[in-house]
Amino acid sequence: MNNVTFSTIGALIGLALSIFLIIKNFHATYALIIGALVGGLIGGGGLVGTVSAMVKGSESMMSSVLRIMTSGILAGCLVKTGAAEKIADTIIKKLGEQKALIAIAISTMIICAVGVFIDISVITCAPIALAVGKKSNLSKSSILLAMIGGGKAGNVISPNPNTIATAEGFKLNLTSLMYVNIIPAICALIVTIIIAMALAKRKTDVIDSSDLESSERTNLPSFFASIIGPITVIVLLALRPIAKITIDPLIALPLGGFVCLLATKETKNTKEYVNYGFSKIIGVCALLIGTGTIAGIIKNSTLQTDMINLITAFNLPAFILAPVAGILMGGATASTTAGSTIASQTFAKSLIDANVTALNAGAMVHAGATVIDSLPHGSFFHATGGSVKMSIADRLKIIPYEAAVGLTTTIASVLVYLITK
């Protein structure tokens, strides 16, 4: 049963069923498990073969899950100590209200890039961004797009769950995968600012006084105390390419969180902040386990062969599989993490066999997963809309602009590959 192969139609039906259940508000983890089971049975694997593939798929997620669990410590410490808010507040104040959208995009990018999950990055920046936007007479759409676009730019160069999962799928060093998408991230930031400035001219969704909220914290730490934790993580992860000293993210990420606690003199709250970080990451970990089950079915199906044959039939280069897989899986799951995980687990071997370097293939998959990952059947859509008290109808109008930012990242990542190969 170890060599069971599922049909493409079975794998696609399973994935479609998962999407349908998620849209109907089933828990995403259970939806993916049910979709995997049904897809495997329809795909001809039988009950034993299907369950075996699902279990093995989930097992392949465990190293990612462990590292992502420890990343919750850093995120929890940055958010609860006020460090993340201080970083955002400082950047916005330094750039001034006249450059408010630039400041908002850059602050969200940096907060996400240093290890705060993208949805929490947006939620953290939202109160500050709304207050500045009110003073600068900016539209709510421009504020939200600046935060989301900045977050997307930071997300492809961060030690966040999506990057960790992609690095695991392609067996890459996390730091290398973060570095390779720096230029695409900068391109995404520039496009974000251009689009946000265009949206700022629209006055159909102005910021109302009722949208403004005061911060829970009255005394924020200093900027140095706020940034020293993330700097610690970056330095530790950079030791491998610089000095050939390997510090695994499993160690570097929580250590950065504890340095943040020491610098902000919040060690007495260690238990509370760590628990908060865990509460924010447990959903991602559960999602990855469910993702592993459907990935196990897709990985052992003929889908990858059929996609390669389709690309060959259209006479397209093999590397196109990387961004396309990321885009499709990111959209199917409405999650950068789940999308990049499934695409990495499924197509890594095929891409490497086609002489696409693992690093560039991983970067293109990762970038592709940011294009349509914010569709309404995912939590990111609702969390970000809620952060600025935006209606679902207005939130839907932002999706094309988000996709443009993600597509910019993807195109730039492809160009990096073509130039450097």
C-alpha positions in Angstrom: 0.0 0.0 0.0 3.0 2.3 0.3 3.1 2.8 -3.5 -0.6 3.5 -4.0 -1.3 6.2 -6.7 -4.4 8.2 -6.7 -6.1 9.6 -9.9 -5.9 13.3 -10.7 -9.7 13.6 -10.7 -9.9 12.1 -7.2 -7.3 14.5 -5.8 -9.1 17.5 -7.4 -12.5 16.3 -6.1 -11.0 16.0 -2.6 -9.5 19.5 -2.8 -12.8 20.9 -4.2 -14.7 19.3 -1.4 -12.3 20.8 1.2 -12.8 24.2 -0.3 -16.6 23.8 -0.3 -16.6 22.8 3.3 -14.4 25.7 4.3 -16.7 28.1 2.5 -19.6 26.5 4.5 -17.7 27.4 7.7 -16.5 23.9 8.6 -13.3 24.0 10.5 -10.5 24.2 7.9 -8.6 21.3 9.5 -11.5 18.9 9.4 -12.5 20.1 6.0 -9.1 19.2 4.6 -9.1 15.8 6.3 -12.6 15.0 5.0 -11.5 16.2 1.5 -8.4 14.0 1.7 -10.4 10.9 2.7 -13.0 11.4 0.0 -10.4 12.3 -2.7 -8.3 9.2 -1.8 -11.3 6.9 -2.0 -12.6 8.4 -5.3 -9.0 8.4 -6.6 -8.8 4.6 -6.3 -6.6 4.2 -3.2 -8.9 2.2 -1.1 -9.5 2.9 2.6 -6.2 1.5 3.8 -4.1 3.1 1.1 -5.9 6.5 1.6 -5.5 6.5 5.3 -1.9 5.5 5.0 -1.2 8.4 2.5 -3.0 10.9 4.8 -1.0 9.8 7.9 2.3 10.0 6.0 1.3 13.4 4.7 0.6 14.7 8.2 3.9 13.1 9.5 5.8 15.1 6.9 4.4 18.3 8.6 5.8 17.6 12.0 9.1 19.3 11.7 7.4 22.4 10.4 4.8 22.3 13.2 7.5 22.2 15.8 9.3 25.2 14.4 6.1 27.1 13.9 5.1 26.4 17.5 8.3 28.0 18.8 7.7 31.0 16.5 4.6 31.7 18.5 6.8 32.6 21.5 8.5 35.4 19.5 5.2 36.7 18.1 3.5 36.6 21.5 6.3 38.5 23.1 6.5 41.2 20.4 2.7 41.8 20.5 2.1 41.6 24.3 5.1 43.7 25.3 4.0 46.4 22.9 7.2 46.0 20.9 5.4 45.5 17.6 3.2 48.5 18.2 6.3 50.6 19.2 8.1 49.6 15.9 5.0 50.6 13.9 4.5 53.8 15.9 8.1 54.9 15.5 8.2 54.3 11.8 5.0 56.2 11.2 6.1 59.2 13.4 9.5 59.3 11.7 8.1 59.5 8.2 5.4 61.9 9.2 1.7 62.2 8.2 2.5 63.4 4.7 4.1 60.1 4.0 1.5 58.2 6.0 0.8 55.4 3.5 4.5 54.8 3.0 5.0 54.6 6.7 2.0 52.3 7.2 3.2 49.9 4.5 6.8 49.9 5.7 5.9 49.4 9.4 3.6 46.4 8.6 6.3 44.9 6.3 8.9 45.2 9.0 6.7 43.8 11.8 5.8 40.8 9.6 9.3 40.3 8.4 10.7 40.1 11.9 8.4 37.2 12.8 4.9 38.4 13.6 2.3 36.6 11.6 0.7 38.6 8.8 -2.8 38.8 10.2 -1.5 39.9 13.6 0.8 42.4 11.9 -2.2 44.0 10.2 -4.3 43.9 13.4 -1.4 45.4 15.4 -0.8 48.3 13.0 -4.5 49.0 12.4 -5.3 51.3 15.3 -2.2 53.4 14.6 -2.8 53.4 10.9 -6.5 54.4 11.3 -5.6 57.3 13.6 -3.0 58.6 11.2 -5.3 58.0 8.2 -8.0 60.0 9.9 -5.7 63.0 10.4 -4.4 62.7 6.8 -7.9 62.3 5.3 -7.1 58.9 3.8 -9.7 56.4 2.7 -10.1 53.1 4.6 -9.3 51.1 1.5 -5.9 52.8 1.1 -5.1 52.2 4.7 -6.0 48.5 4.5 -4.2 47.9 1.2 -1.1 49.6 2.6 -1.1 47.2 5.6 -1.9 44.1 3.6 0.5 44.8 0.8 3.3 45.7 3.3 2.5 42.5 5.2 2.7 40.4 2.0 6.1 42.0 1.2 7.3 41.1 4.7 5.8 37.7 4.7 8.0 36.3 1.9 11.2 37.3 3.8 10.1 36.3 7.3 10.6 33.4 9.6 6.9 32.9 9.6 4.9 29.6 9.2 4.6 29.9 5.4 8.4 30.4 5.0 9.2 27.6 7.4 6.8 25.2 5.7 8.2 26.0 2.2 11.8 25.6 3.5 10.9 22.2 4.9 9.2 21.1 1.7 12.3 21.9 -0.4 14.8 21.0 2.3 16.2 24.5 2.3 18.0 26.6 4.9 15.4 29.0 6.3 17.7 32.1 6.1 18.5 31.4 2.4 14.8 31.3 1.5 14.2 34.5 3.4 17.1 36.3 1.6 16.3 35.1 -2.0 13.0 37.0 -2.0 14.3 40.4 -0.7 14.2 42.0 -4.2 10.6 40.7 -4.9 9.6 42.0 -1.5 10.9 45.5 -2.2 9.1 45.4 -5.6 5.8 44.4 -3.8 6.3 47.2 -1.3 6.7 49.8 -4.1 3.6 48.5 -6.0 1.6 48.5 -2.7 2.5 52.2 -2.1 1.6 53.2 -5.7 -1.8 51.4 -5.5 -2.6 52.7 -2.0 -1.9 56.2 -3.0 -4.3 55.8 -5.9 -7.0 54.4 -3.6 -6.4 57.3 -1.1 -8.0 59.7 -3.6 -11.3 57.8 -3.3 -13.5 59.2 -0.6 -16.2 56.6 -0.6 -15.0 54.9 2.6 -13.7 57.6 4.9 -12.5 56.8 8.4 -15.1 57.6 11.0 -14.3 58.6 14.6 -16.1 55.4 15.7 -13.4 53.3 13.8 -10.6 54.6 16.1 -9.6 52.6 19.1 -7.1 53.4 21.8 -4.2 51.0 22.5 -4.5 48.6 25.4 -1.0 49.7 26.6 -0.4 53.1 27.9 3.4 52.8 28.2 5.2 51.3 25.2 8.9 50.1 25.5 11.7 52.1 23.8 12.4 51.4 20.2 15.7 49.8 21.0 14.1 47.4 23.5 11.4 46.7 20.9 13.7 45.8 18.0 16.5 43.9 19.9 14.5 40.6 20.0 13.9 40.5 16.2 17.5 41.6 15.6 18.7 38.6 17.8 16.7 36.2 15.6 18.0 37.7 12.3 21.6 37.5 13.6 21.3 33.9 14.8 19.7 32.7 11.6 22.4 34.6 9.6 25.2 32.8 11.3 24.8 29.8 9.0 25.5 31.6 5.7 28.0 34.0 7.2 30.0 31.8 9.7 28.8 28.2 8.9 27.3 28.1 12.4 23.8 26.5 12.3 21.3 27.8 14.8 17.9 26.1 14.0 14.8 28.3 14.0 13.5 26.0 16.7 16.1 27.7 18.9 16.5 31.2 17.3 12.8 32.1 17.3 12.0 31.6 21.0 15.4 32.9 22.0 14.5 36.2 20.2 11.2 36.3 22.2 13.0 35.9 25.5 15.5 38.6 24.6 12.5 40.8 23.9 11.2 40.1 27.4 14.5 40.9 29.0 14.9 44.1 27.0 11.4 45.3 27.8 11.7 44.2 31.4 8.6 42.0 31.1 10.1 38.7 32.2 7.5 38.5 35.0 4.8 38.1 32.3 6.7 35.3 30.5 3.9 32.7 31.1 1.1 35.0 30.0 2.9 36.1 26.8 4.1 32.6 25.8 0.5 31.3 26.3 -0.8 34.2 24.2 1.7 33.3 21.4 0.7 29.6 21.6 -3.0 30.5 21.3 -2.3 32.4 18.1 -0.2 29.6 16.5 -2.2 26.5 17.5 -4.7 27.1 14.7 -1.9 27.3 12.1 -0.4 24.1 13.5 -3.8 22.3 13.3 -4.3 23.6 9.8 -0.9 22.3 8.8 -1.8 18.8 10.1 -5.0 18.9 8.0 -3.0 20.3 5.1 -0.7 17.3 5.4 -3.5 14.9 4.8 -4.6 16.5 1.5 -1.0 17.0 0.6 -0.4 13.3 1.0 -3.2 12.5 -1.4 -2.1 15.1 -4.0 1.6 14.2 -3.7 0.8 10.5 -4.5 -1.6 11.3 -7.3 -1.1 11.7 -11.0 -1.9 15.5 -10.6 1.8 16.5 -10.8 2.4 14.4 -13.9 -0.7 15.8 -15.6 0.3 19.4 -14.7 3.8 18.8 -16.1 2.3 17.2 -19.3 -0.1 20.2 -19.6 2.8 22.7 -19.3 4.8 20.6 -21.9 1.8 20.6 -24.3 1.7 24.4 -24.2 5.5 24.4 -24.7 6.0 26.3 -21.5 9.3 26.1 -19.5 9.3 23.7 -16.6 10.0 26.4 -13.9 6.5 27.9 -14.6 5.2 25.0 -12.5 6.5 26.6 -9.4 4.6 29.9 -9.4 1.5 28.3 -10.9 1.4 25.7 -8.2 1.8 28.3 -5.5 -0.9 30.5 -7.0 -3.4 27.7 -7.4 -2.8 26.1 -4.0 -2.8 29.4 -2.2 -6.1 30.3 -3.8 -7.6 26.8 -3.2 -6.8 27.0 0.6 -7.0 30.8 1.0 -3.9 30.5 3.0 -0.2 31.3 2.2 0.9 28.7 4.6 -1.4 25.9 3.5 -0.9 26.8 -0.2 2.8 26.9 -0.1 3.0 23.7 1.9 0.8 21.7 -0.4 2.7 23.0 -3.5 6.1 22.4 -1.9 5.2 18.9 -0.8 3.7 18.0 -4.1 6.0 19.6 -6.7 9.4 19.9 -5.1 10.8 16.7 -6.6 9.4 17.4 -10.1 10.8 20.9 -10.1 14.3 19.8 -8.9 14.2 16.9 -11.5 13.5 19.6 -14.1 16.8 21.2 -13.1 15.2 24.1 -11.3 17.3 24.9 -8.3 15.5 24.1 -5.0 16.1 27.6 -3.6 14.6 29.4 -6.6 11.8 26.8 -6.9 10.9 27.3 -3.2 11.0 31.1 -3.6 8.7 31.1 -6.7 6.2 28.7 -5.0 6.3 30.8 -1.8 5.8 34.1 -3.8 3.0 32.5 -5.9 1.1 31.5 -2.8 0.6 35.2 -1.9 -1.3 36.1 -5.0 -4.9 34.9 -4.2 -4.4 33.7 -0.7 -6.9 36.2 0.8 -10.1 34.9 -0.7 -13.3 34.9 1.5 -13.1 31.2 2.4 -10.0 31.9 4.5 -9.6 33.6 7.9 -7.2 36.3 6.7 -9.9 38.0 4.6 -12.2 38.4 7.6 -9.5 39.2 10.2 -8.0 42.1 8.1 -11.4 43.5 7.2 -12.4 43.4 10.8 -9.3 45.2 11.9 -10.5 48.4 10.2 -14.3 47.7 10.6 -14.8 47.3 6.9 -17.9 45.7 5.4 -17.6 42.4 3.5 -18.7 44.1 0.3 -16.0 46.7 0.6 -13.4 44.1 1.7 -14.1 42.1 -1.5 -13.1 45.2 -3.6 -9.6 45.1 -2.1 -8.9 41.5 -3.4 -7.8 42.5 -6.9 -5.3 45.0 -5.5 -3.9 42.4 -3.1 -3.6 40.0 -6.0 -1.7 42.7 -7.9 0.8 43.0 -5.1 1.2 39.2 -4.8 1.6 38.9 -8.6 4.3 41.5 -8.5 6.2 39.5 -5.9 5.8 36.4 -8.1 6.9 38.0 -11.3 9.9 39.5 -9.6 10.8 36.1 -8.0 10.6 34.5 -11.5 12.9 37.2 -12.9 15.4 36.7 -10.1 15.5 33.0 -11.1 15.9 33.8 -14.8 18.7 36.3 -14.2 20.6 34.1 -11.7 20.3 30.7 -13.2 
